[in-house]
Amino acid sequence: MIEDLENLTKNGWEKSADGVAIKKTFIFPDFIEALGWMVKAGVCAEKLNHHPEWSNVYKTVDVLLTTHDEGSITILDIKLAKKMDKLYES
């Protein structure tokens, strides 16, 4: 899991100040692109039964991933982060 976290940091993810979450800001060309990505990412989250904390302002989406039951970063956070990155790149 440590290697996966290191790979995510190379792609713009960073640990939260308290170390129990990972976060990233995604920037899109416009609001419609941001909203479309959020819908697709939301479907992925639902399939994993693991839901992000996120906010959207116009073309910017801020994402925070943590596993509240564990109080830390888990493989579910890493899986969802990877799916979000893949959607962003496509």
C-alpha positions in Angstrom: 0.0 0.0 0.0 2.9 2.4 0.7 4.1 2.0 -2.9 0.5 2.8 -4.2 0.5 6.0 -2.0 3.9 7.0 -3.4 2.6 6.6 -6.9 -0.5 8.7 -6.1 1.7 11.5 -4.7 3.5 11.6 -8.1 0.1 12.2 -9.7 -0.8 15.2 -7.5 -2.4 13.5 -4.4 -1.1 14.5 -1.0 -1.7 13.4 2.6 -3.9 15.6 4.7 -2.2 17.5 7.6 -3.4 14.9 10.1 -2.2 12.0 7.8 -5.5 10.2 7.8 -6.7 11.2 4.3 -5.4 11.9 0.8 -6.5 15.0 -1.1 -6.3 16.5 -4.6 -7.6 19.4 -6.6 -8.9 18.6 -10.1 -9.3 21.6 -12.5 -11.4 21.3 -15.7 -12.0 23.6 -18.7 -15.4 24.6 -17.4 -18.3 23.7 -15.1 -19.9 21.2 -17.4 -16.7 19.2 -17.6 -16.2 19.3 -13.8 -19.8 18.2 -13.2 -19.6 15.4 -15.8 -16.4 14.1 -14.1 -18.1 14.2 -10.7 -21.0 12.1 -12.0 -18.7 9.5 -13.4 -16.5 9.5 -10.3 -19.7 9.2 -8.2 -20.7 6.1 -10.0 -17.3 4.6 -9.4 -17.6 5.6 -5.7 -21.0 3.9 -5.4 -19.7 0.7 -7.0 -16.9 0.6 -4.4 -19.4 1.7 -1.6 -16.8 4.3 -0.7 -17.8 7.9 -1.0 -15.6 11.0 -1.2 -15.7 14.2 0.6 -15.7 16.8 -2.2 -16.6 20.2 -3.2 -17.1 22.0 -6.5 -16.7 25.6 -7.4 -17.2 26.3 -11.1 -14.4 24.3 -12.8 -12.5 23.2 -9.7 -13.2 20.0 -7.7 -11.5 19.4 -4.4 -11.5 15.8 -3.2 -10.7 14.3 0.2 -10.6 10.5 0.6 -10.4 8.7 3.9 -12.0 5.6 5.5 -13.9 6.9 8.5 -14.4 3.5 10.0 -10.7 2.9 10.1 -9.7 6.5 10.8 -7.0 6.3 8.2 -6.2 5.8 4.5 -7.1 2.3 3.2 -7.0 0.4 0.0 -10.5 1.7 -0.8 -9.2 5.3 -0.8 -6.3 4.3 -3.1 -8.6 2.4 -5.5 -11.0 5.4 -5.7 -8.1 7.8 -6.2 -6.8 5.8 -9.1 -10.2 5.6 -10.7 -10.6 9.4 -10.3 -7.2 9.9 -11.9 -8.1 7.6 -14.8 -11.4 9.4 -15.4 -9.6 12.8 -15.3 -7.0 11.6 -17.9 -9.5 10.3 -20.4 
